[in-house]
Amino acid sequence: MNLIIIILMVLTFISRIIGMGREMTLAYFFGATYISDAYLMSIAIPTIIVTFIIVSVATSYIPIYQKLPSEVDVGLKFTNKVIGFSFLLCIAILIFSLLFTPLIVSLFVSGFDPDALELTVDLTRLTLLAIFFMTLNHILNSFLQVKEKVLLASLSGLPFNIISIIFIIISARIGVQFLAYGTIAAIGIQTIYLLILAYFQGFKLKPIISIKDKNIKNLIILAMPIMLANGVEQVGIIVDKNLASGFGPGAVSALSYATRTTTAISGIVITSFLIVTFPKIAKYCAKREMKSMKLALSESIVGMSLFIIPAIIAITIFAQPVISLLFGRGAFDDVAVVTTSNLLLFYVYFLFGNGLTQLFSRVFFALEDSKTPMIVSTITVILNIIFNLIFTSFMGISGLALATSASSMIGLCLIVYLLRRKIGVLALKNAMTSLFKIFGASLAMSFIAFAIFEYLLPFAAGFSLIISAIIGVGIYIILLLFARIPEVEHLIGIIFNYLKKFLKV
């Protein structure tokens, strides 16, 4: 773990805090109702479509780029060719989606009543226009990753969230259609910001249509299995949303609020590590430096776990107080708090399974093997659907969250086994020792924090939660220092060296 990851996590944390402000604003003005259901689905549908197709292109872009000749113009031209190819896909997606919007929405939320369904269709027709911006954002982020300019790029969420909050407030006073206008405006501003950053790296947006280009052909070949894997994952999301829509008004919103809380942590920790680690792993694999690659993989596993494991244990204990603090006001009533916190309680374990699975998948992508992650993803989603049907039969909507977490853990075990077969021993013995130490420190920290929370509870729930969290973090850091985890000691050494240089200056 290096200092760039920590800085990136801090910047992402700031962005996510404002992002949670967006969710809190939505919950305050619209609660868990059919309006919030429709709005969240109108964002989810274009996002799922783009994730299905374009994210696979952006993911394949990095290992292909790493093999290009070192001349600057070659990489810039290749980037514009990827954008040109992606825009062609976007045109086809947009035409098809606008023609069949009611059918597409019905596939996602068959349990919506007529009013909710009609509003979702209207909002989705507007938000679909943002897919060009979404596409460009993914590719520009990949470009900035290979240029190792990820810190400023991570701030792109700030203008997006701020503009979204403004439009949510406006929509509560003027009309719900402004929710969709806000989404388009927010993503558009985000795109402009990323284009400015890319410009300072020599990039100028000049999309090139060149499907016959050798590198584009290689990208398509690598992207196809990733696309299928993403498609399978989106099927799982569609099934979850569809089943949730059958539990009454507000159920989709409750599921979305729970998953957003989890993905806020995922975005801060997992995404930060993947952004920094993937280009490095891809470079090692391109040079066949497998020992260095395995070391980077091991360090990333421990680095992720330093944040994920305590988050999982803490949220398991504090799920309801967290949801109450974040959303429990305005139109978000006590029933919504209980439903959402129950979902979060089971969904949070998805962090570990999905986070490490994404990391191991990046190793396969770097080795230009996108078929294996596709197979793992397919098996995981099939298990998720089966578990959905089983668990919801006796747990209600909470079964959706448990099914997602359980299937992700099985998927993690499978991809680790397959990677070991492909490249041999992963050299994770030291990493496993560190994981046990992290688990012990996290457990101790969480129980001490809970005792403090209970003691301070008579004063105010929000106050006691914040104070216990701050003290808990301090205790966790102290326990990590005593545990003598190599990755932690290495990070502390980097920070001290940086401070020495800074103070000398």
Summary of the structure (lengths in Angstrom):
residues: 505
radius of gyration: 22.4
end to end distance: 25.0
largest distance: 68.7
contacts: 1826
relative contact order: 0.11
helix: 86%
strand: 0%
